[in-house]
Amino acid sequence: MEMLKYPKIKDWKQLCERPVFAKEQLDDLVTTILTEVKNKQDGALLNYAKLFDQVELKNIAVTRSEIEKANGLISDELKTAINTARENIEKFHTAQKLDEAIIETTPGVKCWRKAVAIEKVGLYIPGGSAPLFSTILMLGIPARLAECNEIVICTPPNKEGEINPAILYTANLIGITNIYKVGGAQAIAAMAYGTETVPQVYKIFGPGNQYVTKAKELVQQNGVAIDMPAGPSEVLIIADETSNPEFVAADLLSQAEHGADSQVILLSDNVSVIEQSIIALEQQLKQLPRIEIATKALNNSKAILLNDLDECIAFSNQYAPEHLIIASENAVDYANKIRNAGSVFLGNYSCESAGDYASGTNHTLPTNGFAKNYSGVSLDSFQKKITFQELSKEGITAIGPAIEIMAETEALFAHKNAVTLRLNTINNE
């Protein structure tokens, strides 16, 4: 992990750049997959399962018996943990339901807004080296609370054509049974365009590798909504002299083990904190099963010594991290200064893992600097807002003349006439 001391502000922009990995022919390959699935539907999905997952599937859809079997394949301890997370995520997202008021903007003119669920949504759940059953909770619970009519899950099978039982148990727990054995870019294509088996959806959610990310980007250009732009996962930690270097190291590694293209950043105004954190990191790294992945991520990561905590906050706001940890006994004092971050963890006991699993906040967050202009997934992500207005005779009389003159100035005389006719009718009564 590279250490830098007191970089000049003019160099911050370069330091905030994420690592770039070779992506030769990525666009062409993903475009080909999208086209194949669009044209050949289930046939293409079966071919890609054989090519990419090394499995010959008999059925793309997960059966009821497979779901029921999964219930007996995971421990009661895990079931309890999943239920704890479910309860907290439900509480947090239920609180996001708002009753919007009817506003009378002018006597006789009433305006209001109503949240309406997106009818059909698709959830992509990675299932390879890290089967992310927790993401089902993060996406499925707000989708259920929003009352989406149809919720579809796509997740890749193993070489035996099976889905990880924790994924099936979690999906069934929150009432989602439309599950399909499809992974990669082909899963995004299936949900975007529909096949004989996989239903077409209106919006696609969920993390994935570079192929999944590119597929989401391309189908969005064809009118299918996605949750947000995505990139490799990341964490930035601001640590002061009151931090615990072992905790800091553990948090850096918890992010680094996500993938070789992940990035972790440590900021501090105390060189001893950085040095102790790096020592602890090197010791903990040796114990990780995913040491190879974490090591590659650390090669793209930085520890930066800055002048004070305010400067650390300023750097963080420019970086706009997916996850921001303020490792300090005084973390709350800095909370109001945060402008750009996906999710913030305050204090020495607020580890990123809490947000990833069970605190209640959502772990589907903007990466790659998009926290400057995107929010993480919430109840709102599964809804659209429709505005209503109701004008009485009094209302159209009050604002009609303003509409007439504005429409005439824009040379839109049919717009003006729609008002004039009504005003004339009222005046002749």
Secondary structure, 3 states (H helix, E strand, C coil): CEEEECCCHHHHHHHCCCCCCCCCCHHHHHHHHHHHHHHHCHHHHHHHHHHHCCCCCCCCECCHHHHHHHHCCCCHHHHHHHHHHHHHHHHHHHCCCCCCCCEEEECCEEEEEEEEECCEEEEECCCCCCCCHHHHHHHHHHHHHHCCCEEEEEECCCCCCCCCHHHHHHHHHCCCCCEEECCHHHHHHHHHHCCCCCCCCCEEECCCCHHHHHHHHHHHCCCCEECCCCCCCEEEEEECCCCCHHHHHHHHHHHHCCCCCCEEEEEECCHHHHHHHHHHHHHHHCCCCCHHHHHHHHCCCEEEECCCHHHHHHHHHHHCCCEEEEECCCHHHHHHHCCCCCEEEECCCCCHHHHHHCCCCCCCCCCCCHHHCCCCCCHHHHEEEEEEEEECHHHHHHHHHHHHHHHHHCCCHHHHHHHHHHHHHHHHC
